[in-house]
Amino acid sequence: MSAHLLYSFRRCPYAMRARMALRYSGVPLNTIEVSLKAKPADMLLASPKGTVPVLVCADGRVIEQSLDIMRWALACNDPDNWLQSGNPLIEQLLDENDRVFKVQLDRYKYAIRYPEYPMEHYRAQGAPFLLRLETLLSHSPYLAGDSLSLADVALAPFVRQFAHVDRDWFTQAPYPHLRAWLERFLASELFTSVMGKTQ
C-alpha cells in the first residue's frame, strides 16, 4: 500500500493530535515538517488555506482539518475504540474545545495582542472549561471514562499550551486531576513518539 503524506508543524496542537491519531492507527505515512515562513508549493497546491495539518491520501484525497484527519485514521484502524461511538460527551468536549476554549487560549497566550484586558482576565475565561475537565477526571482516569478516547488525544495539546503559558500558575491551580492527566499524557509513548525532531 502506498504511503499517505502529512504536512505538519511540530509545535502546532492541531498537527500534534493528527499525528497521534495517524500513528495509533498504523497507516503508512510520510511526514513533511513545514516551515511556516516557507510553505511547500505542493502543500499549497493541495490545500490553498496554507495551514497545517494537511493529509494527502494515497488515492489523492486531501483532508484539511485535524479532527477530520483523526476520524479518517480511526476509521482505518481503531483497536482500542477511541471513537466510542454513541458517547455524546466526546463530541461535546471536542466542540467546546475547538469553538470556545481555543479562542480563550489564544487570547491568554498572546495577551499582548489583546490589550483591552490583562492576561489574567483571559486566563479566567478559560477556567470554566478547565474546571469541567477537572471534574470529569475526578471521577475517571480519562475524560470520557476508563479508557483513552478521541477526546483525550484531541484536547491534550491545547491543555498543554494553556498550562505552559504560566507553568508556575498551573502548578498551583486547583486542577490536581487535570495536572496528573496531562503529565501522564505528555510522558506517554504516543505523545513522545510524534514529538521527535524528525517528525
C-alpha positions as CSV (number, residue, x, y, z in Angstrom):
1,M,0.0,0.0,0.0
2,S,1.3,3.5,-0.9
3,A,2.1,5.8,2.0
4,H,-0.1,8.8,2.7
5,L,1.6,12.2,3.1
6,L,1.1,14.5,6.1
7,Y,2.2,18.1,6.1
8,S,2.8,19.0,9.7
9,F,4.4,21.5,12.1
10,R,5.9,20.1,15.3
11,R,4.5,22.5,17.8
12,C,1.1,23.1,16.3
13,P,-1.6,21.5,18.6
14,Y,-3.8,20.6,15.6
15,A,-0.9,18.9,13.9
16,M,0.0,17.1,17.2
17,R,-3.4,15.5,17.5
18,A,-3.5,14.5,13.9
19,R,0.0,12.9,14.1
20,M,-1.0,10.9,17.2
21,A,-4.2,9.5,15.6
22,L,-2.3,8.6,12.4
23,R,0.5,6.9,14.4
24,Y,-2.0,5.0,16.6
25,S,-4.0,3.8,13.5
26,G,-0.8,2.5,11.9
27,V,-1.5,3.7,8.4
28,P,1.6,4.0,6.2
29,L,2.7,7.6,6.4
30,N,5.4,10.1,5.3
31,T,5.5,13.3,7.3
32,I,6.9,16.6,6.0
33,E,7.8,19.2,8.6
34,V,6.7,22.5,7.3
35,S,8.4,25.8,7.7
36,L,5.6,28.3,8.3
37,K,7.8,31.0,6.7
38,A,8.3,28.9,3.5
39,K,5.4,26.6,3.0
40,P,5.9,23.9,0.3
41,A,4.4,24.7,-3.0
42,D,2.9,21.1,-3.2
43,M,1.1,21.7,0.1
44,L,-0.3,25.0,-1.0
45,L,-1.4,23.3,-4.3
46,A,-3.2,20.6,-2.3
47,S,-4.6,22.9,0.3
48,P,-4.6,26.7,-0.5
49,K,-5.6,27.6,3.0
50,G,-2.0,27.2,3.9
51,T,-2.3,25.9,7.4
52,V,-1.3,22.5,8.9
53,P,-2.1,19.7,9.2
54,V,-2.9,18.6,5.7
55,L,-3.2,15.0,4.8
56,V,-2.8,13.9,1.2
57,C,-4.1,10.4,1.0
58,A,-2.5,7.8,-1.3
59,D,-5.6,8.0,-3.6
60,G,-5.2,11.8,-3.9
61,R,-7.9,12.8,-1.5
62,V,-7.0,15.8,0.6
63,I,-8.1,16.2,4.3
64,E,-7.5,19.6,5.7
65,Q,-8.9,19.6,9.2
66,S,-7.3,17.9,12.1
67,L,-10.4,16.3,13.5
68,D,-11.3,15.0,10.1
69,I,-7.8,13.5,9.8
70,M,-8.2,11.9,13.2
71,R,-11.6,10.4,12.3
72,W,-10.3,9.2,9.0
73,A,-7.4,7.5,10.7
74,L,-9.6,5.9,13.3
75,A,-12.0,4.7,10.5
76,C,-8.9,2.9,9.1
77,N,-8.0,1.2,12.4
78,D,-9.2,1.9,15.9
79,P,-8.2,-1.1,18.0
80,D,-8.8,0.5,21.4
81,N,-12.1,2.1,20.4
82,W,-11.0,5.8,20.8
83,L,-14.1,6.8,18.9
84,Q,-16.5,5.3,21.5
85,S,-19.4,5.7,19.0
86,G,-22.5,6.8,20.8
87,N,-20.8,8.7,23.6
88,P,-22.1,12.3,23.3
89,L,-19.6,13.6,25.8
90,I,-16.8,13.2,23.4
91,E,-18.4,15.4,20.7
92,Q,-19.4,18.0,23.4
93,L,-15.8,18.3,24.6
94,L,-14.4,18.5,21.0
95,D,-16.9,21.2,20.1
96,E,-16.3,23.3,23.3
97,N,-12.5,22.9,22.9
98,D,-12.4,23.9,19.3
99,R,-15.0,26.6,19.3
100,V,-14.6,28.3,22.7
101,F,-11.5,27.2,24.6
102,K,-9.1,27.6,21.6
103,V,-10.2,31.3,21.4
104,Q,-9.6,31.8,25.1
105,L,-6.3,30.0,24.9
106,D,-5.1,32.3,22.1
107,R,-6.0,35.4,23.9
108,Y,-4.3,34.2,27.1
109,K,-1.2,33.0,25.3
110,Y,-1.0,36.2,23.1
111,A,-2.4,38.6,25.6
112,I,-0.1,41.4,24.4
113,R,-2.2,41.4,21.2
114,Y,-5.4,41.9,23.2
115,P,-4.5,44.9,25.4
116,E,-8.1,45.6,26.3
117,Y,-7.7,43.3,29.3
118,P,-4.8,41.9,31.3
119,M,-3.6,38.3,30.8
120,E,-5.3,37.1,34.0
121,H,-8.6,38.1,32.5
122,Y,-8.2,35.8,29.5
123,R,-6.9,33.0,31.8
124,A,-10.0,33.3,33.9
125,Q,-12.1,32.9,30.8
126,G,-10.6,29.5,30.2
127,A,-11.1,28.4,33.8
128,P,-14.7,27.0,33.4
129,F,-13.5,24.6,30.7
130,L,-10.5,23.5,32.8
131,L,-12.8,23.0,35.8
132,R,-15.1,20.9,33.7
133,L,-12.2,18.7,32.7
134,E,-11.0,18.5,36.3
135,T,-14.5,17.4,37.4
136,L,-14.6,14.7,34.8
137,L,-11.1,13.4,35.7
138,S,-12.0,13.3,39.4
139,H,-14.4,10.5,38.5
140,S,-12.4,8.6,35.9
141,P,-8.8,8.4,34.7
142,Y,-9.8,9.7,31.2
143,L,-12.1,12.4,30.0
144,A,-14.8,10.0,28.7
145,G,-14.4,7.1,31.1
146,D,-11.9,4.4,32.0
147,S,-10.0,4.3,28.7
148,L,-8.3,6.7,26.4
149,S,-10.6,8.3,23.8
150,L,-10.6,10.7,20.9
151,A,-11.4,13.5,23.4
152,D,-8.2,12.9,25.5
153,V,-5.9,12.9,22.4
154,A,-7.7,15.8,20.7
155,L,-7.7,18.1,23.8
156,A,-4.4,17.4,25.5
157,P,-2.3,19.5,23.1
158,F,-4.4,22.5,23.8
159,V,-4.4,22.0,27.6
160,R,-0.7,21.6,27.3
161,Q,-0.4,25.0,25.6
162,F,-2.6,26.6,28.3
163,A,-0.5,25.1,31.1
164,H,2.7,26.3,29.5
165,V,1.8,30.0,29.3
166,D,2.4,30.3,33.1
167,R,3.7,27.0,34.4
168,D,4.0,28.3,38.0
169,W,0.4,29.3,38.0
170,F,-0.7,26.0,36.5
171,T,1.3,24.1,39.1
172,Q,-0.6,25.8,41.9
173,A,-4.0,25.9,40.2
174,P,-6.9,23.9,41.7
175,Y,-6.7,21.2,39.0
176,P,-4.8,18.3,40.5
177,H,-6.6,15.6,38.4
178,L,-6.1,17.6,35.2
179,R,-2.4,18.1,36.0
180,A,-1.9,14.4,36.6
181,W,-3.8,13.5,33.4
182,L,-1.7,16.0,31.4
183,E,1.6,14.8,32.9
184,R,0.7,11.2,32.2
185,F,-0.2,12.1,28.6
186,L,2.9,14.0,28.0
187,A,5.0,11.1,29.2
188,S,3.2,8.6,27.1
189,E,4.9,6.8,24.2
190,L,2.1,8.0,22.0
191,F,2.9,11.7,22.6
192,T,6.7,11.4,22.8
193,S,6.8,9.4,19.5
194,V,5.2,12.2,17.5
195,M,7.2,15.0,19.0
196,G,10.7,13.9,17.8
197,K,12.7,16.4,15.8
198,T,12.5,14.1,12.8
199,Q,8.7,14.4,12.6
